[in-house]
């Protein structure tokens, strides 16, 4: 997966109800998923999220979401139009 476009959400696809570990250290070889390669992650530092009924998980890419790490649409207020 390539890096997301700065300021826009990172949309992950998965199976509804499936749990995914989200990287918190920035060192994963498979971002934004945690690959467990860092000591912090192996000690329970990864953030677990569950895919929605539509199989999507929207992660914040702008840093303004009130629901971090999930996207709440806040990026729309910061777009250059």
Backbone atoms as SQL, in Angstrom:
CREATE TABLE atoms (id INTEGER PRIMARY KEY, chain TEXT, resi INTEGER, resn TEXT, atom TEXT, x REAL, y REAL, z REAL);
INSERT INTO atoms VALUES
  (1, 'A', 1, 'UNK', 'N', 0.842, -1.174, 0.000),
  (2, 'A', 1, 'UNK', 'CA', 0.000, 0.000, 0.000),
  (3, 'A', 1, 'UNK', 'C', 0.888, 1.239, 0.000),
  (4, 'A', 2, 'UNK', 'N', 0.601, 2.191, -0.867),
  (5, 'A', 2, 'UNK', 'CA', 1.393, 3.414, -0.880),
  (6, 'A', 2, 'UNK', 'C', 0.887, 4.365, 0.201),
  (7, 'A', 3, 'UNK', 'N', 1.715, 5.339, 0.533),
  (8, 'A', 3, 'UNK', 'CA', 1.326, 6.318, 1.535),
  (9, 'A', 3, 'UNK', 'C', 0.113, 7.100, 1.080),
  (10, 'A', 4, 'UNK', 'N', -0.693, 7.479, 2.045),
  (11, 'A', 4, 'UNK', 'CA', -1.895, 8.237, 1.759),
  (12, 'A', 4, 'UNK', 'C', -1.550, 9.653, 1.327),
  (13, 'A', 5, 'UNK', 'N', -2.521, 10.330, 0.717),
  (14, 'A', 5, 'UNK', 'CA', -2.335, 11.728, 0.342),
  (15, 'A', 5, 'UNK', 'C', -2.524, 12.574, 1.594),
  (16, 'A', 6, 'UNK', 'N', -1.558, 13.374, 1.914),
  (17, 'A', 6, 'UNK', 'CA', -1.578, 14.180, 3.137),
  (18, 'A', 6, 'UNK', 'C', -2.868, 15.005, 3.215),
  (19, 'A', 7, 'UNK', 'N', -3.519, 14.952, 4.360),
  (20, 'A', 7, 'UNK', 'CA', -4.735, 15.729, 4.576),
  (21, 'A', 7, 'UNK', 'C', -6.011, 15.007, 4.214),
  (22, 'A', 8, 'UNK', 'N', -5.906, 13.819, 3.666),
  (23, 'A', 8, 'UNK', 'CA', -7.092, 13.039, 3.294),
  (24, 'A', 8, 'UNK', 'C', -7.071, 11.708, 4.034),
  (25, 'A', 9, 'UNK', 'N', -8.247, 11.084, 4.179),
  (26, 'A', 9, 'UNK', 'CA', -8.289, 9.816, 4.922),
  (27, 'A', 9, 'UNK', 'C', -7.577, 8.681, 4.202),
  (28, 'A', 10, 'UNK', 'N', -7.138, 7.735, 4.990),
  (29, 'A', 10, 'UNK', 'CA', -6.524, 6.509, 4.516),
  (30, 'A', 10, 'UNK', 'C', -7.615, 5.456, 4.633),
  (31, 'A', 11, 'UNK', 'N', -8.078, 4.908, 3.519),
  (32, 'A', 11, 'UNK', 'CA', -9.198, 3.973, 3.533),
  (33, 'A', 11, 'UNK', 'C', -8.675, 2.553, 3.384),
  (34, 'A', 12, 'UNK', 'N', -8.884, 1.753, 4.418),
  (35, 'A', 12, 'UNK', 'CA', -8.471, 0.348, 4.401),
  (36, 'A', 12, 'UNK', 'C', -9.664, -0.527, 4.063),
  (37, 'A', 13, 'UNK', 'N', -9.414, -1.608, 3.350),
  (38, 'A', 13, 'UNK', 'CA', -10.439, -2.592, 3.020),
  (39, 'A', 13, 'UNK', 'C', -10.160, -3.872, 3.785),
  (40, 'A', 14, 'UNK', 'N', -11.213, -4.502, 4.270),
  (41, 'A', 14, 'UNK', 'CA', -11.075, -5.761, 4.992),
  (42, 'A', 14, 'UNK', 'C', -12.418, -6.459, 5.080),
  (43, 'A', 15, 'UNK', 'N', -12.471, -7.488, 5.859),
  (44, 'A', 15, 'UNK', 'CA', -13.714, -8.220, 6.063),
  (45, 'A', 15, 'UNK', 'C', -14.503, -7.548, 7.188),
  (46, 'A', 16, 'UNK', 'N', -15.823, -7.385, 7.022),
  (47, 'A', 16, 'UNK', 'CA', -16.622, -6.795, 8.092),
  (48, 'A', 16, 'UNK', 'C', -16.397, -7.527, 9.414),
  (49, 'A', 17, 'UNK', 'N', -16.143, -6.760, 10.462),
  (50, 'A', 17, 'UNK', 'CA', -15.910, -7.331, 11.780),
  (51, 'A', 17, 'UNK', 'C', -14.487, -7.782, 12.036),
  (52, 'A', 18, 'UNK', 'N', -13.652, -7.814, 10.993),
  (53, 'A', 18, 'UNK', 'CA', -12.248, -8.218, 11.143),
  (54, 'A', 18, 'UNK', 'C', -11.485, -7.160, 11.945),
  (55, 'A', 19, 'UNK', 'N', -10.581, -7.598, 12.801),
  (56, 'A', 19, 'UNK', 'CA', -9.750, -6.692, 13.588),
  (57, 'A', 19, 'UNK', 'C', -8.409, -6.506, 12.896),
  (58, 'A', 20, 'UNK', 'N', -7.941, -5.269, 12.870),
  (59, 'A', 20, 'UNK', 'CA', -6.651, -4.941, 12.272),
  (60, 'A', 20, 'UNK', 'C', -5.842, -4.127, 13.283),
  (61, 'A', 21, 'UNK', 'N', -4.542, -4.358, 13.315),
  (62, 'A', 21, 'UNK', 'CA', -3.644, -3.595, 14.184),
  (63, 'A', 21, 'UNK', 'C', -3.075, -2.424, 13.392),
  (64, 'A', 22, 'UNK', 'N', -3.216, -1.219, 13.934),
  (65, 'A', 22, 'UNK', 'CA', -2.752, -0.007, 13.279),
  (66, 'A', 22, 'UNK', 'C', -1.408, 0.406, 13.880),
  (67, 'A', 23, 'UNK', 'N', -0.446, 0.685, 13.013),
  (68, 'A', 23, 'UNK', 'CA', 0.894, 1.089, 13.447),
  (69, 'A', 23, 'UNK', 'C', 0.837, 2.431, 14.175),
  (70, 'A', 24, 'UNK', 'N', 1.499, 2.501, 15.309),
  (71, 'A', 24, 'UNK', 'CA', 1.576, 3.737, 16.086),
  (72, 'A', 24, 'UNK', 'C', 2.983, 4.321, 16.109),
  (73, 'A', 25, 'UNK', 'N', 3.969, 3.552, 15.618),
  (74, 'A', 25, 'UNK', 'CA', 5.358, 4.015, 15.703),
  (75, 'A', 25, 'UNK', 'C', 5.895, 4.547, 14.375),
  (76, 'A', 26, 'UNK', 'N', 5.228, 4.236, 13.261),
  (77, 'A', 26, 'UNK', 'CA', 5.690, 4.689, 11.958),
  (78, 'A', 26, 'UNK', 'C', 6.784, 3.837, 11.344),
  (79, 'A', 27, 'UNK', 'N', 7.105, 2.705, 11.952),
  (80, 'A', 27, 'UNK', 'CA', 8.202, 1.859, 11.479),
  (81, 'A', 27, 'UNK', 'C', 7.731, 0.591, 10.766),
  (82, 'A', 28, 'UNK', 'N', 6.432, 0.435, 10.562),
  (83, 'A', 28, 'UNK', 'CA', 5.905, -0.769, 9.930),
  (84, 'A', 28, 'UNK', 'C', 6.331, -0.859, 8.464),
  (85, 'A', 29, 'UNK', 'N', 6.590, -2.064, 8.000),
  (86, 'A', 29, 'UNK', 'CA', 6.897, -2.290, 6.586),
  (87, 'A', 29, 'UNK', 'C', 5.614, -2.349, 5.759),
  (88, 'A', 30, 'UNK', 'N', 4.456, -2.373, 6.424),
  (89, 'A', 30, 'UNK', 'CA', 3.159, -2.474, 5.754),
  (90, 'A', 30, 'UNK', 'C', 2.195, -1.418, 6.297),
  (91, 'A', 31, 'UNK', 'N', 2.571, -0.118, 6.230),
  (92, 'A', 31, 'UNK', 'CA', 1.703, 0.904, 6.805),
  (93, 'A', 31, 'UNK', 'C', 0.356, 0.971, 6.090),
  (94, 'A', 32, 'UNK', 'N', -0.704, 1.259, 6.774),
  (95, 'A', 32, 'UNK', 'CA', -0.778, 1.673, 8.164),
  (96, 'A', 32, 'UNK', 'C', -0.927, 0.500, 9.133),
  (97, 'A', 33, 'UNK', 'N', -0.841, -0.713, 8.601),
  (98, 'A', 33, 'UNK', 'CA', -0.949, -1.886, 9.474),
  (99, 'A', 33, 'UNK', 'C', 0.336, -2.075, 10.278),
  (100, 'A', 34, 'UNK', 'N', 0.180, -2.521, 11.508),
  (101, 'A', 34, 'UNK', 'CA', 1.330, -2.828, 12.353),
  (102, 'A', 34, 'UNK', 'C', 1.868, -4.194, 11.945),
  (103, 'A', 35, 'UNK', 'N', 3.179, -4.286, 11.725),
  (104, 'A', 35, 'UNK', 'CA', 3.773, -5.577, 11.373),
  (105, 'A', 35, 'UNK', 'C', 4.413, -6.258, 12.578),
  (106, 'A', 36, 'UNK', 'N', 4.335, -5.615, 13.755),
  (107, 'A', 36, 'UNK', 'CA', 4.843, -6.218, 14.985),
  (108, 'A', 36, 'UNK', 'C', 6.349, -6.295, 15.082),
  (109, 'A', 37, 'UNK', 'N', 7.058, -5.563, 14.233),
  (110, 'A', 37, 'UNK', 'CA', 8.520, -5.667, 14.201),
  (111, 'A', 37, 'UNK', 'C', 9.222, -4.845, 15.278),
  (112, 'A', 38, 'UNK', 'N', 8.532, -3.915, 15.891),
  (113, 'A', 38, 'UNK', 'CA', 9.150, -3.039, 16.878),
  (114, 'A', 38, 'UNK', 'C', 8.806, -3.483, 18.300),
  (115, 'A', 39, 'UNK', 'N', 9.726, -3.340, 19.242),
  (116, 'A', 39, 'UNK', 'CA', 9.478, -3.764, 20.630),
  (117, 'A', 39, 'UNK', 'C', 8.209, -3.164, 21.220),
  (118, 'A', 40, 'UNK', 'N', 7.948, -1.904, 20.925),
  (119, 'A', 40, 'UNK', 'CA', 6.748, -1.238, 21.452),
  (120, 'A', 40, 'UNK', 'C', 5.475, -1.964, 21.019),
  (121, 'A', 41, 'UNK', 'N', 5.439, -2.396, 19.770),
  (122, 'A', 41, 'UNK', 'CA', 4.264, -3.101, 19.250),
  (123, 'A', 41, 'UNK', 'C', 4.129, -4.483, 19.874),
  (124, 'A', 42, 'UNK', 'N', 5.241, -5.149, 20.044),
  (125, 'A', 42, 'UNK', 'CA', 5.204, -6.493, 20.630),
  (126, 'A', 42, 'UNK', 'C', 4.769, -6.454, 22.086),
  (127, 'A', 43, 'UNK', 'N', 4.857, -5.301, 22.715),
  (128, 'A', 43, 'UNK', 'CA', 4.464, -5.157, 24.114),
  (129, 'A', 43, 'UNK', 'C', 3.063, -4.566, 24.233),
  (130, 'A', 44, 'UNK', 'N', 2.231, -4.766, 23.228),
  (131, 'A', 44, 'UNK', 'CA', 0.848, -4.309, 23.279),
  (132, 'A', 44, 'UNK', 'C', 0.634, -2.867, 22.876),
  (133, 'A', 45, 'UNK', 'N', 1.568, -2.285, 22.105),
  (134, 'A', 45, 'UNK', 'CA', 1.444, -0.892, 21.708),
  (135, 'A', 45, 'UNK', 'C', 0.642, -0.650, 20.448),
  (136, 'A', 46, 'UNK', 'N', 0.304, -1.692, 19.711),
  (137, 'A', 46, 'UNK', 'CA', -0.461, -1.517, 18.478),
  (138, 'A', 46, 'UNK', 'C', -1.906, -1.162, 18.818),
  (139, 'A', 47, 'UNK', 'N', -2.518, -0.373, 17.974),
  (140, 'A', 47, 'UNK', 'CA', -3.896, 0.054, 18.160),
  (141, 'A', 47, 'UNK', 'C', -4.805, -0.846, 17.338),
  (142, 'A', 48, 'UNK', 'N', -5.740, -1.503, 17.971),
  (143, 'A', 48, 'UNK', 'CA', -6.639, -2.424, 17.282),
  (144, 'A', 48, 'UNK', 'C', -7.926, -1.703, 16.890),
  (145, 'A', 49, 'UNK', 'N', -8.344, -1.899, 15.643),
  (146, 'A', 49, 'UNK', 'CA', -9.593, -1.343, 15.132),
  (147, 'A', 49, 'UNK', 'C', -10.344, -2.452, 14.412),
  (148, 'A', 50, 'UNK', 'N', -11.669, -2.286, 14.284),
  (149, 'A', 50, 'UNK', 'CA', -12.520, -3.293, 13.654),
  (150, 'A', 50, 'UNK', 'C', -13.127, -2.701, 12.390),
  (151, 'A', 51, 'UNK', 'N', -13.088, -3.474, 11.299),
  (152, 'A', 51, 'UNK', 'CA', -13.683, -3.028, 10.043),
  (153, 'A', 51, 'UNK', 'C', -15.200, -2.931, 10.181),
  (154, 'A', 52, 'UNK', 'N', -15.779, -1.885, 9.594),
  (155, 'A', 52, 'UNK', 'CA', -17.223, -1.648, 9.625),
  (156, 'A', 52, 'UNK', 'C', -17.957, -2.693, 8.787),
  (157, 'A', 53, 'UNK', 'N', -19.276, -2.632, 8.825),
  (158, 'A', 53, 'UNK', 'CA', -20.117, -3.590, 8.103),
  (159, 'A', 53, 'UNK', 'C', -19.857, -3.569, 6.597),
  (160, 'A', 54, 'UNK', 'N', -19.398, -2.434, 6.057),
  (161, 'A', 54, 'UNK', 'CA', -19.097, -2.342, 4.623),
  (162, 'A', 54, 'UNK', 'C', -17.668, -2.773, 4.304),
  (163, 'A', 55, 'UNK', 'N', -16.924, -3.224, 5.321),
  (164, 'A', 55, 'UNK', 'CA', -15.559, -3.690, 5.112),
  (165, 'A', 55, 'UNK', 'C', -14.537, -2.581, 4.997),
  (166, 'A', 56, 'UNK', 'N', -14.920, -1.363, 5.379),
  (167, 'A', 56, 'UNK', 'CA', -13.995, -0.236, 5.288),
  (168, 'A', 56, 'UNK', 'C', -13.620, 0.284, 6.667),
  (169, 'A', 57, 'UNK', 'N', -12.443, 0.859, 6.725),
  (170, 'A', 57, 'UNK', 'CA', -11.956, 1.528, 7.927),
  (171, 'A', 57, 'UNK', 'C', -11.273, 2.805, 7.454),
  (172, 'A', 58, 'UNK', 'N', -11.806, 3.942, 7.844),
  (173, 'A', 58, 'UNK', 'CA', -11.274, 5.232, 7.417),
  (174, 'A', 58, 'UNK', 'C', -10.402, 5.793, 8.527),
  (175, 'A', 59, 'UNK', 'N', -9.108, 5.937, 8.248),
  (176, 'A', 59, 'UNK', 'CA', -8.160, 6.485, 9.214),
  (177, 'A', 59, 'UNK', 'C', -7.876, 7.946, 8.877),
  (178, 'A', 60, 'UNK', 'N', -7.775, 8.773, 9.900),
  (179, 'A', 60, 'UNK', 'CA', -7.533, 10.203, 9.729),
  (180, 'A', 60, 'UNK', 'C', -6.154, 10.451, 9.126),
  (181, 'A', 61, 'UNK', 'N', -6.102, 11.328, 8.140),
  (182, 'A', 61, 'UNK', 'CA', -4.831, 11.713, 7.542),
  (183, 'A', 61, 'UNK', 'C', -4.526, 13.192, 7.728),
  (184, 'A', 62, 'UNK', 'N', -5.477, 13.931, 8.350),
  (185, 'A', 62, 'UNK', 'CA', -5.261, 15.372, 8.519),
  (186, 'A', 62, 'UNK', 'C', -4.876, 15.749, 9.943),
  (187, 'A', 63, 'UNK', 'N', -5.168, 14.869, 10.891),
  (188, 'A', 63, 'UNK', 'CA', -4.839, 15.140, 12.285),
  (189, 'A', 63, 'UNK', 'C', -5.865, 15.971, 13.029),
  (190, 'A', 64, 'UNK', 'N', -6.988, 16.307, 12.387),
  (191, 'A', 64, 'UNK', 'CA', -7.993, 17.160, 13.022),
  (192, 'A', 64, 'UNK', 'C', -9.231, 16.407, 13.493),
  (193, 'A', 65, 'UNK', 'N', -9.296, 15.120, 13.278),
  (194, 'A', 65, 'UNK', 'CA', -10.466, 14.336, 13.667),
  (195, 'A', 65, 'UNK', 'C', -10.657, 14.340, 15.181),
  (196, 'A', 66, 'UNK', 'N', -11.896, 14.423, 15.603),
  (197, 'A', 66, 'UNK', 'CA', -12.225, 14.312, 17.029),
  (198, 'A', 66, 'UNK', 'C', -12.290, 12.846, 17.437),
  (199, 'A', 67, 'UNK', 'N', -12.162, 11.938, 16.468),
  (200, 'A', 67, 'UNK', 'CA', -12.269, 10.500, 16.726),
  (201, 'A', 67, 'UNK', 'C', -10.974, 9.770, 16.374),
  (202, 'A', 68, 'UNK', 'N', -9.828, 10.427, 16.506),
  (203, 'A', 68, 'UNK', 'CA', -8.551, 9.803, 16.142),
  (204, 'A', 68, 'UNK', 'C', -8.422, 8.408, 16.733),
  (205, 'A', 69, 'UNK', 'N', -7.955, 7.458, 15.972),
  (206, 'A', 69, 'UNK', 'CA', -7.326, 7.571, 14.665),
  (207, 'A', 69, 'UNK', 'C', -8.319, 7.509, 13.509),
  (208, 'A', 70, 'UNK', 'N', -9.621, 7.455, 13.814),
  (209, 'A', 70, 'UNK', 'CA', -10.621, 7.346, 12.764),
  (210, 'A', 70, 'UNK', 'C', -10.929, 8.708, 12.157),
  (211, 'A', 71, 'UNK', 'N', -11.292, 8.710, 10.883),
  (212, 'A', 71, 'UNK', 'CA', -11.662, 9.929, 10.172),
  (213, 'A', 71, 'UNK', 'C', -13.099, 10.307, 10.535),
  (214, 'A', 72, 'UNK', 'N', -13.330, 11.591, 10.804),
  (215, 'A', 72, 'UNK', 'CA', -14.692, 12.080, 11.042),
  (216, 'A', 72, 'UNK', 'C', -15.101, 13.129, 10.006),
  (217, 'A', 73, 'UNK', 'N', -14.313, 13.282, 8.946),
  (218, 'A', 73, 'UNK', 'CA', -14.620, 14.235, 7.885),
  (219, 'A', 73, 'UNK', 'C', -14.071, 15.634, 8.125),
  (220, 'A', 74, 'UNK', 'N', -13.325, 15.826, 9.199),
  (221, 'A', 74, 'UNK', 'CA', -12.781, 17.154, 9.522),
  (222, 'A', 74, 'UNK', 'C', -11.894, 17.710, 8.415),
  (223, 'A', 75, 'UNK', 'N', -11.266, 16.833, 7.618),
  (224, 'A', 75, 'UNK', 'CA', -10.368, 17.288, 6.551),
  (225, 'A', 75, 'UNK', 'C', -11.085, 18.184, 5.543),
  (226, 'A', 76, 'UNK', 'N', -12.399, 18.016, 5.411),
  (227, 'A', 76, 'UNK', 'CA', -13.158, 18.814, 4.443),
  (228, 'A', 76, 'UNK', 'C', -13.091, 20.303, 4.762),
  (229, 'A', 77, 'UNK', 'N', -12.986, 20.647, 6.041),
  (230, 'A', 77, 'UNK', 'CA', -12.922, 22.051, 6.450),
  (231, 'A', 77, 'UNK', 'C', -11.557, 22.671, 6.153),
  (232, 'A', 78, 'UNK', 'N', -10.560, 21.844, 5.864),
  (233, 'A', 78, 'UNK', 'CA', -9.201, 22.343, 5.652),
  (234, 'A', 78, 'UNK', 'C', -8.751, 22.249, 4.199),
  (235, 'A', 79, 'UNK', 'N', -9.630, 21.824, 3.306),
  (236, 'A', 79, 'UNK', 'CA', -9.288, 21.709, 1.883),
  (237, 'A', 79, 'UNK', 'C', -9.167, 23.073, 1.243),
  (238, 'A', 80, 'UNK', 'N', -8.249, 23.188, 0.314),
  (239, 'A', 80, 'UNK', 'CA', -8.155, 24.394, -0.514),
  (240, 'A', 80, 'UNK', 'C', -9.125, 24.228, -1.659),
  (241, 'A', 81, 'UNK', 'N', -10.088, 25.136, -1.775),
  (242, 'A', 81, 'UNK', 'CA', -11.088, 25.010, -2.843),
  (243, 'A', 81, 'UNK', 'C', -10.935, 26.082, -3.873);
